[in-house]
Amino acid sequence: MQPSPVAMEPFDATCWDQIEPRLSELLSRQVTSAEQLEQWLVDRSEIDAACSEGEANLYINMTCDTENAEAQRAYVNYIEQVSPKLKPMSFELDKKQAALTSKFGFDQGRYLVIHRDTAVSVELFREENVPIQTELEKLSQEYQQITGAMLVEFDGEQRTLPQMGKYQESTDRSVREAAYKAVCARRMADADRISALYDAMIEKRDQLAHNAGLSSFIEYAFKGKLRFDYTPDHCRAFHEACEREVMPFCRMLDERRKAQLGVDTLFPWDLSVDPKGRPPLQPFADGRELVEKTRRVFNRLDPELGEMFARLGDGGNTQGAAGGACLDLDSRRGKAPGGYQYMRDKIREPFIFMNAAGLHGDVETMIHEAGHAFHSMLCRDEPLLHYRHAPLEFCEVASMSMELLTMPYWDEFYPSDDDLARAKRKQLEGAIGLLPWIATIDAFQLWVYAHPKHTRTDRAEHWLELEHRFGHRGHRVSWDGLKDVRTHVWQRQGHLFGAPFYYIEYGIAQVGALQLWLRSLEEGESVAIDAYKQAMRLGGSQPLPELFAAAGIEFDFGPRTVGRLVERVQAELEKIPD
């Protein structure tokens, strides 16, 4: 039986003066038995959860309104005044924890993962890296502000870039081209500024690694991301799998698209429109309707998941995390791009952020982020905060599996059989078609940080090499008149700026999610759902391969597994009307 946390007086976890005494008590507390160590670990988890949630709320509010000066100042104040003090104190606690877990034999069994992870944190920490990490956090925030401010005057209105996405599904090719070029022009207006940010980030990240006595930021990132179970060579094997097994599939899709559109050449603005000239899918009107329809989908998939989703809210909130809200969905001016799920660790409630604009892609995002929320909610009773967070490679299995497992119930969004078939085809084609883009971003980062002194020209040339190899349909799409745009496409991937090397996880997880989806086809939906929930309840308490095994899937993302999955997806696509 696990110990319960000691009752803790509420405190402002964004204020160092209120955080420090609580951490100091943990540091000075005498721990003389295994039972006392278990209590110490739980008490530390409670304080860490409060601190994590304090930062989470500041981040959520900052991304929900990048034009709100007060929210921006509050976040900057935290990363300048609190985070630099919290990191050294956390290091001292990590050292104490590592020593105590070894002393009392907690380095095996239940505590193996937390001990292993803590030991790496101790190994990597350097006092001189704290101000560099603060500078990197501020640069990441600047990227969010730059991209959040991007607006385009189009079709008589000022629109956000997510809102411009609908025009790429217009059946009028001239409209698609005009919209695409308008967005490109807006992005290019800040391209040099974003490149300068990335240059600074690369230099600072390289310095982090050298300060820690490591050869490159690649080694630093793999250690810091606790990648015990795979190496850069495994990632390169995934790149090979994409080139050898996935690219023929993508070429086939492109040739079919070109024939169906009746064009001699595909351009970037031809890649999202329905190739048979049908109007864009219209799954919902706004955040409220998106939530209502998604709730019905989950109710039909599994009542427990449906009940969990219903607790998140109705989708109408536009005030960030204020009042404990769990959703902020609709795209609007000043909102940072993208989507995410962020667990508030103290109240143990998830928050989902996205930029819904009425597109099918928004349905995928909603279901994806709901999968993350389910993962967080299924393991919320775990007393140790560390184990309420799983490795990212498995977190993405939680989200990507939901995209696939919910497909039988997408008639809630698409009553028309034709529209439903289109949506399913988009999902399956996208599940495989995304893999080469993941390989592109991962290979790009491996090159960038292996050559930290590269020039912008070097970077552009290498990006084009990767795109020619397996980029976004690379050399099979014409970029005539868009050379500068093409060499800066990587700037759209926010992970490069805010979460370096966090992208291969999507590839690993997609391979896992596809395996779980195949279990639903071969063994029954209930078998797959039960395996999903069983594995997600483990949180991060087991090593990564064992988490995959708990879901009945293999931890493998090389050519053998990828090739098998491509074949199965192609076979399933043949059953869906075109």
C-alpha positions as CSV (number, residue, x, y, z in Angstrom):
1,M,0.0,0.0,0.0
2,Q,1.4,3.4,-1.0
3,P,1.6,6.2,1.5
4,S,-0.7,9.2,1.2
5,P,0.7,12.7,0.8
6,V,0.9,14.8,3.9
7,A,-1.8,17.5,4.0
8,M,-0.2,20.6,2.4
9,E,-1.3,24.2,2.8
10,P,-2.2,25.8,-0.5
11,F,0.6,28.0,-1.8
12,D,1.4,30.1,-4.9
13,A,3.6,27.8,-7.0
14,T,4.6,30.6,-9.3
15,C,6.2,32.5,-6.4
16,W,9.7,31.4,-5.4
17,D,9.3,32.7,-1.8
18,Q,6.5,30.2,-1.3
19,I,8.1,27.3,-3.2
20,E,11.6,27.5,-1.5
21,P,10.6,26.7,2.1
22,R,8.8,23.6,1.0
23,L,11.7,22.3,-1.0
24,S,14.1,23.2,1.8
25,E,12.1,21.0,4.2
26,L,12.4,18.1,1.8
27,L,16.2,18.6,1.5
28,S,16.7,18.8,5.3
29,R,14.3,16.0,6.3
30,Q,15.9,13.0,7.8
31,V,15.1,9.7,6.0
32,T,16.1,6.7,8.0
33,S,13.9,3.9,6.7
34,A,12.3,2.5,3.5
35,E,8.9,3.6,4.8
36,Q,10.1,7.2,5.3
37,L,11.6,7.2,1.9
38,E,8.3,6.2,0.3
39,Q,6.6,9.0,2.2
40,W,9.4,11.5,1.1
41,L,8.9,10.5,-2.5
42,V,5.1,11.1,-2.3
43,D,5.5,14.4,-0.5
44,R,8.0,15.6,-3.1
45,S,5.6,14.6,-5.9
46,E,2.9,16.8,-4.4
47,I,5.1,19.8,-4.3
48,D,6.5,19.1,-7.8
49,A,2.9,18.8,-9.0
50,A,2.0,22.2,-7.6
51,C,5.0,23.8,-9.3
52,S,4.3,22.0,-12.6
53,E,0.7,23.2,-12.5
54,G,1.8,26.8,-11.7
55,E,4.0,26.8,-14.9
56,A,1.3,25.0,-16.9
57,N,-1.3,27.7,-16.2
58,L,1.1,30.5,-17.2
59,Y,2.0,28.7,-20.4
60,I,-1.7,28.0,-21.3
61,N,-2.7,31.6,-20.7
62,M,0.3,32.8,-22.7
63,T,-0.5,30.7,-25.7
64,C,-4.2,31.3,-25.6
65,D,-3.6,35.1,-25.9
66,T,-0.2,36.1,-27.2
67,E,-1.4,39.7,-27.4
68,N,-2.1,39.8,-23.7
69,A,0.8,41.8,-22.2
70,E,0.0,40.7,-18.6
71,A,0.0,37.0,-19.6
72,Q,3.2,37.4,-21.5
73,R,4.9,39.2,-18.6
74,A,3.7,36.6,-16.1
75,Y,5.2,33.8,-18.2
76,V,8.5,35.7,-18.7
77,N,8.7,36.5,-15.0
78,Y,8.4,32.8,-14.2
79,I,11.1,31.6,-16.6
80,E,13.4,34.5,-15.5
81,Q,12.8,34.6,-11.8
82,V,11.4,31.2,-10.7
83,S,12.7,28.5,-13.1
84,P,16.4,29.4,-12.7
85,K,16.1,29.0,-8.9
86,L,13.9,25.9,-9.1
87,K,16.3,23.9,-11.3
88,P,19.3,24.0,-8.9
89,M,17.1,23.1,-6.0
90,S,15.5,20.2,-8.0
91,F,19.0,19.0,-8.7
92,E,19.9,18.9,-5.0
93,L,16.7,16.9,-4.4
94,D,17.5,14.6,-7.3
95,K,20.9,13.9,-5.7
96,K,19.4,13.2,-2.4
97,Q,16.7,11.0,-4.0
98,A,19.3,9.0,-6.0
99,A,21.4,8.4,-2.9
100,L,18.4,7.3,-0.8
101,T,16.9,5.0,-3.5
102,S,20.3,3.2,-3.8
103,K,20.7,3.0,0.0
104,F,17.3,1.4,0.6
105,G,17.3,-0.8,-2.5
106,F,14.7,1.2,-4.4
107,D,16.7,1.0,-7.6
108,Q,14.8,-2.1,-8.7
109,G,11.1,-3.2,-9.0
110,R,8.6,-0.5,-8.6
111,Y,11.2,2.2,-8.3
112,L,13.5,1.1,-11.2
113,V,12.2,3.7,-13.7
114,I,12.2,6.7,-11.3
115,H,15.7,5.8,-10.0
116,R,17.1,5.4,-13.5
117,D,15.5,8.7,-14.7
118,T,16.7,10.6,-11.7
119,A,20.2,9.4,-12.1
120,V,20.3,10.8,-15.6
121,S,19.0,14.1,-14.4
122,V,21.8,14.3,-11.8
123,E,24.4,13.3,-14.5
124,L,23.3,16.0,-16.9
125,F,22.7,19.0,-14.5
126,R,25.2,21.9,-14.7
127,E,24.7,25.1,-12.9
128,E,26.1,27.1,-15.8
129,N,23.4,25.7,-18.1
130,V,20.5,27.2,-16.0
131,P,20.8,30.7,-17.6
132,I,21.2,29.2,-21.0
133,Q,18.0,27.2,-20.6
134,T,16.2,30.4,-19.5
135,E,17.4,32.1,-22.6
136,L,16.1,29.2,-24.7
137,E,12.7,29.3,-23.1
138,K,12.5,33.0,-23.9
139,L,13.5,32.4,-27.5
140,S,10.8,29.7,-27.7
141,Q,8.2,32.2,-26.4
142,E,9.3,34.7,-29.0
143,Y,8.7,32.1,-31.7
144,Q,5.2,31.6,-30.3
145,Q,4.6,35.4,-30.4
146,I,5.8,35.8,-33.9
147,T,3.7,32.9,-35.3
148,G,0.7,33.8,-33.2
149,A,0.7,37.3,-34.7
150,M,0.6,36.0,-38.3
151,L,-2.6,37.2,-40.0
152,V,-3.6,37.3,-43.7
153,E,-6.0,39.6,-45.4
154,F,-7.9,37.3,-47.7
155,D,-11.4,37.0,-49.1
156,G,-12.4,40.4,-47.6
157,E,-11.3,39.5,-44.0
158,Q,-8.3,39.3,-41.8
159,R,-7.7,35.6,-41.0
160,T,-5.4,33.5,-38.8
161,L,-3.2,30.9,-40.6
162,P,-5.3,28.0,-39.2
163,Q,-8.4,29.7,-40.7
164,M,-6.7,29.9,-44.0
165,G,-6.5,26.1,-44.1
166,K,-10.0,25.8,-45.4
167,Y,-9.0,27.5,-48.7
168,Q,-6.6,24.6,-49.5
169,E,-9.7,22.4,-49.8
170,S,-11.4,24.8,-52.3
171,T,-12.3,23.1,-55.6
172,D,-11.3,26.3,-57.3
173,R,-7.6,25.9,-58.1
174,S,-7.0,29.6,-58.5
175,V,-8.4,30.2,-55.0
176,R,-6.1,27.5,-53.5
177,E,-3.1,29.0,-55.2
178,A,-3.9,32.6,-54.1
179,A,-4.5,31.4,-50.5
180,Y,-1.3,29.4,-50.5
181,K,0.8,32.2,-51.8
182,A,-0.8,34.7,-49.4
183,V,0.1,32.5,-46.4
184,C,3.6,32.0,-47.8
185,A,4.1,35.7,-48.2
186,R,3.1,36.2,-44.6
187,R,5.4,33.5,-43.3
188,M,8.3,34.8,-45.5
189,A,7.9,38.3,-43.9
190,D,9.2,36.8,-40.7
191,A,11.5,34.1,-42.2
192,D,14.7,35.9,-41.4
193,R,13.7,36.7,-37.9
194,I,12.7,33.0,-37.3
195,S,16.0,31.8,-38.9
196,A,17.9,34.1,-36.5
197,L,16.0,32.6,-33.5
198,Y,16.9,29.1,-34.7
199,D,20.6,30.1,-35.2
200,A,20.7,31.3,-31.6
201,M,18.9,28.2,-30.3
202,I,21.4,25.9,-32.1
203,E,24.4,27.7,-30.6
204,K,22.9,27.7,-27.1
205,R,21.9,24.0,-27.3
206,D,25.4,23.1,-28.5
207,Q,26.8,24.9,-25.5
208,L,24.5,23.0,-23.1
209,A,26.0,19.7,-24.4
210,H,29.6,20.8,-24.1
211,N,29.0,22.2,-20.6
212,A,27.7,18.8,-19.7
213,G,30.8,17.1,-21.1
214,L,29.0,15.6,-24.1
215,S,30.1,15.6,-27.7
216,S,27.0,17.1,-29.2
217,F,23.4,18.2,-28.5
218,I,22.3,15.0,-30.1
219,E,23.8,13.0,-27.2
220,Y,22.5,15.6,-24.7
221,A,19.0,15.4,-26.1
222,F,18.9,11.6,-26.2
223,K,20.0,11.4,-22.6
224,G,17.7,14.2,-21.4
225,K,14.8,12.6,-23.1
226,L,15.6,9.3,-21.3
227,R,15.9,7.3,-24.5
228,F,17.3,4.2,-22.9
229,D,15.7,1.9,-25.5
230,Y,16.8,3.3,-28.8
231,T,19.6,5.3,-30.4
232,P,20.1,7.6,-33.4
233,D,20.9,4.5,-35.4
234,H,17.4,3.2,-34.7
235,C,16.1,6.5,-35.9
236,R,18.1,6.2,-39.1
237,A,16.6,2.7,-39.6
238,F,13.2,4.4,-39.4
239,H,14.3,6.9,-42.0
240,E,15.3,3.9,-44.2
241,A,12.0,2.3,-43.6
242,C,10.2,5.4,-44.8
243,E,12.3,5.7,-47.9
244,R,12.0,2.0,-48.8
245,E,8.6,1.0,-47.6
246,V,6.5,4.2,-47.4
247,M,7.6,6.4,-50.3
248,P,6.3,3.9,-53.0
249,F,2.9,4.3,-51.2
250,C,3.2,8.1,-51.3
251,R,4.2,8.0,-55.0
252,M,1.2,5.9,-55.8
253,L,-1.1,8.4,-54.0
254,D,0.4,11.3,-55.9
255,E,0.0,9.7,-59.3
256,R,-3.6,8.9,-58.5
257,R,-4.2,12.4,-57.3
258,K,-2.7,13.9,-60.4
259,A,-4.8,11.8,-62.7
260,Q,-8.0,12.5,-60.7
261,L,-7.4,16.2,-60.7
262,G,-6.7,16.1,-64.4
263,V,-3.5,18.1,-64.2
264,D,-0.1,17.6,-65.7
265,T,1.8,18.9,-62.6
266,L,1.0,18.9,-58.9
267,F,1.7,22.1,-56.9
268,P,1.7,22.5,-53.1
269,W,-1.8,23.9,-53.2
270,D,-3.1,20.7,-54.9
271,L,-2.3,18.4,-52.0
272,S,-5.3,19.0,-49.6
273,V,-8.2,19.4,-52.0
274,D,-10.5,16.4,-52.7
275,P,-9.0,15.0,-55.9
276,K,-12.5,14.2,-57.3
277,G,-13.6,17.8,-57.1
278,R,-16.0,17.3,-54.1
279,P,-16.4,20.3,-51.7
280,P,-14.5,20.3,-48.4
281,L,-15.7,18.1,-45.6
282,Q,-17.7,20.1,-43.1
283,P,-17.7,18.1,-39.9
284,F,-18.7,20.9,-37.5
285,A,-19.3,24.7,-37.2
286,D,-17.5,25.7,-34.0
287,G,-15.9,24.4,-30.8
288,R,-19.2,23.5,-29.1
289,E,-20.5,21.4,-31.9
290,L,-17.0,19.8,-32.2
291,V,-17.2,18.7,-28.6
292,E,-20.8,17.5,-28.8
293,K,-20.1,15.3,-31.8
294,T,-16.8,14.0,-30.3
295,R,-18.6,13.1,-27.1
296,R,-21.1,11.0,-29.0
297,V,-18.2,9.2,-30.8
298,F,-16.5,8.3,-27.5
299,N,-19.7,7.2,-25.9
300,R,-20.2,4.7,-28.7
301,L,-16.6,3.6,-28.7
302,D,-16.4,3.0,-24.9
303,P,-18.8,4.4,-22.2
304,E,-15.9,4.9,-19.8
305,L,-14.0,7.0,-22.3
306,G,-17.2,8.9,-23.2
307,E,-17.7,9.8,-19.5
308,M,-14.2,11.0,-19.2
309,F,-14.5,13.2,-22.2
310,A,-17.8,14.7,-21.1
311,R,-16.0,16.0,-17.9
312,L,-13.8,18.3,-20.0
313,G,-16.5,20.9,-20.9
314,D,-18.7,22.0,-23.7
315,G,-16.1,23.6,-26.0
316,G,-17.3,27.2,-25.6
317,N,-14.5,28.5,-23.4
318,T,-12.2,31.3,-24.8
319,Q,-10.4,32.3,-21.6
320,G,-7.6,29.8,-21.4
321,A,-7.2,28.0,-18.1
322,A,-9.2,30.5,-16.1
323,G,-11.6,28.9,-13.6
324,G,-10.2,25.5,-14.1
325,A,-11.5,25.2,-17.7
326,C,-10.2,22.2,-19.6
327,L,-10.8,23.3,-23.3
328,D,-9.9,26.3,-25.5
329,L,-10.6,25.2,-29.0
330,D,-11.6,27.8,-31.6
331,S,-9.0,29.7,-33.7
332,R,-8.8,33.4,-33.1
333,R,-6.5,36.4,-33.5
334,G,-3.6,36.3,-31.1
335,K,-3.8,32.6,-30.3
336,A,-0.6,30.7,-30.7
337,P,-0.7,28.0,-33.5
338,G,-1.0,24.3,-33.1
339,G,-2.6,22.1,-30.5
340,Y,-1.6,20.4,-27.3
341,Q,-2.8,18.7,-24.1
342,Y,-1.3,19.9,-20.9
343,M,-2.0,18.1,-17.6
344,R,-2.5,20.3,-14.6
345,D,-0.7,18.0,-12.1
346,K,-2.0,19.3,-8.9
347,I,-5.7,19.2,-9.7
348,R,-5.0,16.3,-12.0
349,E,-7.1,17.7,-14.8
350,P,-6.1,17.9,-18.5
351,F,-6.3,21.0,-20.6
352,I,-6.7,20.8,-24.4
353,F,-5.6,23.7,-26.6
354,M,-6.3,23.8,-30.4
355,N,-7.2,26.1,-33.3
356,A,-10.4,24.7,-34.7
357,A,-11.6,26.2,-38.0
358,G,-14.2,23.7,-39.1
359,L,-11.9,21.3,-40.9
360,H,-11.6,17.5,-40.9
361,G,-8.0,18.0,-39.6
362,D,-9.6,19.6,-36.5
363,V,-11.6,16.4,-35.9
364,E,-8.3,14.5,-35.9
365,T,-6.7,17.0,-33.6
366,M,-9.6,16.9,-31.1
367,I,-9.6,13.1,-31.0
368,H,-5.8,13.0,-30.8
369,E,-5.6,15.4,-27.9
370,A,-8.5,13.6,-26.2
371,G,-6.4,10.5,-26.3
372,H,-3.7,12.4,-24.4
373,A,-6.3,13.5,-21.9
374,F,-7.5,9.9,-21.4
375,H,-3.9,8.8,-20.8
376,S,-3.5,11.5,-18.1
377,M,-6.9,10.7,-16.5
378,L,-6.4,6.9,-16.5
379,C,-3.2,7.1,-14.5
380,R,-4.3,10.1,-12.3
381,D,-4.5,7.9,-9.1
382,E,-0.8,7.1,-9.3
383,P,0.7,8.8,-6.2
384,L,4.1,9.5,-7.8
385,L,4.1,12.4,-10.2
386,H,6.9,10.9,-12.2
387,Y,4.8,7.9,-13.0
388,R,1.8,10.0,-14.0
389,H,3.9,11.0,-17.0
390,A,4.9,8.4,-19.6
391,P,7.6,8.4,-22.2
392,L,6.6,10.6,-25.1
393,E,6.8,7.7,-27.5
394,F,4.0,6.0,-25.5
395,C,2.0,9.2,-24.9
396,E,1.6,9.5,-28.6
397,V,0.3,5.9,-28.8
398,A,-2.4,7.1,-26.5
399,S,-3.4,9.8,-28.9
400,M,-2.8,8.3,-32.3
401,S,-4.6,5.1,-31.4
402,M,-7.8,7.1,-30.7
403,E,-7.7,8.6,-34.2
404,L,-7.8,5.1,-35.7
405,L,-10.0,3.3,-33.2
406,T,-12.8,5.9,-33.4
407,M,-13.2,5.7,-37.2
408,P,-16.2,3.4,-37.1
409,Y,-18.2,6.1,-35.3
410,W,-17.2,9.1,-37.5
411,D,-20.7,9.1,-38.9
412,E,-21.4,11.4,-36.0
413,F,-19.5,14.0,-38.1
414,Y,-20.4,12.6,-41.5
415,P,-23.9,11.2,-41.9
416,S,-23.3,10.8,-45.6
417,D,-21.7,7.5,-46.6
418,D,-19.6,9.3,-49.2
419,D,-18.2,11.8,-46.7
420,L,-17.6,9.1,-44.2
421,A,-15.6,7.1,-46.7
422,R,-13.6,10.2,-47.6
423,A,-12.8,10.9,-44.0
424,K,-11.6,7.3,-43.4
425,R,-9.4,7.3,-46.5
426,K,-7.9,10.6,-45.3
427,Q,-7.1,9.1,-41.9
428,L,-5.5,5.9,-43.2
429,E,-3.6,7.6,-46.0
430,G,-2.5,10.3,-43.6
431,A,-1.4,7.7,-40.9
432,I,1.1,6.3,-43.4
433,G,1.7,9.5,-45.4
434,L,2.8,11.3,-42.2
435,L,5.8,9.0,-41.6
436,P,8.1,10.5,-44.3
437,W,7.5,14.0,-42.9
438,I,8.5,12.7,-39.4
439,A,11.6,11.2,-40.9
440,T,12.4,14.5,-42.6
441,I,12.2,16.5,-39.4
442,D,14.1,13.9,-37.4
443,A,16.9,13.6,-40.0
444,F,17.0,17.4,-40.3
445,Q,17.6,17.7,-36.6
446,L,20.2,15.0,-36.5
447,W,22.1,16.9,-39.2
448,V,21.6,20.4,-37.7
449,Y,23.1,19.4,-34.3
450,A,25.8,17.2,-35.8
451,H,26.9,20.4,-37.7
452,P,26.2,23.2,-35.3
453,K,28.5,25.6,-37.1
454,H,26.6,25.3,-40.4
455,T,25.4,28.4,-42.4
456,R,21.9,29.2,-43.4
457,T,22.8,28.2,-47.0
458,D,24.1,24.9,-45.8
459,R,20.9,24.3,-43.9
460,A,18.7,25.2,-46.9
461,E,20.7,22.8,-49.1
462,H,20.4,20.0,-46.7
463,W,16.7,20.6,-46.2
464,L,16.2,20.3,-50.0
465,E,18.2,17.1,-50.0
466,L,16.0,15.6,-47.4
467,E,12.8,16.8,-49.1
468,H,14.0,15.2,-52.4
469,R,14.5,12.0,-50.5
470,F,11.3,11.8,-48.6
471,G,9.8,15.2,-47.8
472,H,6.3,16.4,-48.3
473,R,6.0,14.5,-51.6
474,G,9.2,16.3,-52.4
475,H,10.5,16.2,-56.0
476,R,7.1,15.0,-57.3
477,V,5.5,18.4,-56.6
478,S,6.5,21.5,-58.5
479,W,7.8,24.5,-56.5
480,D,8.3,26.7,-59.5
481,G,8.5,30.3,-58.3
482,L,8.6,29.2,-54.7
483,K,12.3,28.4,-54.1
484,D,12.6,30.6,-51.0
485,V,9.4,29.3,-49.6
486,R,10.5,25.7,-50.1
487,T,13.8,26.2,-48.3
488,H,12.0,27.6,-45.2
489,V,9.1,25.0,-44.9
490,W,10.9,23.6,-41.8
491,Q,10.0,26.8,-39.9
492,R,6.4,25.7,-39.7
493,Q,7.3,22.8,-37.4
494,G,7.1,24.3,-33.9
495,H,8.8,21.3,-32.3
496,L,12.1,22.5,-33.8
497,F,11.9,25.6,-31.7
498,G,10.2,24.6,-28.5
499,A,10.9,20.9,-28.2
500,P,14.1,19.9,-30.0
501,F,14.3,16.2,-31.0
502,Y,10.6,15.7,-30.0
503,Y,9.3,14.4,-33.3
504,I,10.6,10.9,-33.9
505,E,8.1,10.0,-31.1
506,Y,5.3,10.5,-33.5
507,G,6.7,7.9,-35.9
508,I,7.4,5.4,-33.2
509,A,3.9,5.9,-31.8
510,Q,2.2,5.8,-35.2
511,V,3.7,2.4,-35.7
512,G,2.4,1.3,-32.3
513,A,-1.0,2.8,-32.9
514,L,-1.4,1.1,-36.2
515,Q,-0.6,-2.2,-34.5
516,L,-3.3,-1.6,-31.9
517,W,-5.8,-0.7,-34.6
518,L,-5.0,-4.0,-36.4
519,R,-5.7,-5.8,-33.1
520,S,-9.1,-4.2,-33.1
521,L,-9.7,-5.6,-36.7
522,E,-8.3,-9.0,-36.0
523,E,-9.3,-9.7,-32.3
524,G,-12.2,-7.4,-31.8
525,E,-12.7,-3.7,-30.8
526,S,-13.2,-4.5,-27.1
527,V,-9.9,-6.4,-26.9
528,A,-8.1,-3.4,-28.3
529,I,-9.9,-0.9,-26.1
530,D,-9.2,-3.0,-23.0
531,A,-5.5,-3.3,-23.9
532,Y,-5.4,0.4,-24.5
533,K,-6.9,1.3,-21.0
534,Q,-4.8,-1.3,-19.3
535,A,-1.6,0.0,-20.7
536,M,-2.5,3.7,-20.2
537,R,-3.2,3.1,-16.5
538,L,0.5,2.2,-16.1
539,G,1.4,5.8,-16.8
540,G,5.2,5.8,-17.0
541,S,5.9,3.2,-14.3
542,Q,7.4,0.7,-16.7
543,P,10.2,0.9,-19.2
544,L,9.1,1.8,-22.7
545,P,9.2,-1.7,-24.3
546,E,7.1,-3.0,-21.4
547,L,4.5,-0.3,-21.9
548,F,4.2,-1.3,-25.6
549,A,3.9,-5.0,-24.5
550,A,1.1,-4.1,-22.0
551,A,-0.9,-3.0,-25.0
552,G,-0.1,-6.1,-26.9
553,I,2.1,-4.4,-29.5
554,E,5.8,-4.5,-30.5
555,F,8.3,-1.8,-29.8
556,D,9.9,-1.8,-33.2
557,F,9.9,0.9,-35.9
558,G,12.3,-0.5,-38.4
559,P,11.7,-1.6,-42.0
560,R,10.2,-5.0,-41.1
561,T,7.4,-3.7,-39.0
562,V,6.8,-0.5,-41.1
563,G,6.6,-2.6,-44.3
564,R,4.0,-5.0,-42.8
565,L,1.8,-2.1,-41.7
566,V,2.0,-0.3,-45.1
567,E,0.7,-3.5,-46.7
568,R,-2.1,-3.9,-44.2
569,V,-3.2,-0.3,-44.6
570,Q,-3.2,-0.6,-48.4
571,A,-5.4,-3.7,-48.0
572,E,-7.9,-1.9,-45.8
573,L,-8.0,1.1,-48.2
574,E,-9.1,-1.2,-51.0
575,K,-12.2,-1.9,-49.0
576,I,-13.2,1.7,-48.7
577,P,-15.0,3.4,-51.6
578,D,-12.9,6.0,-53.3
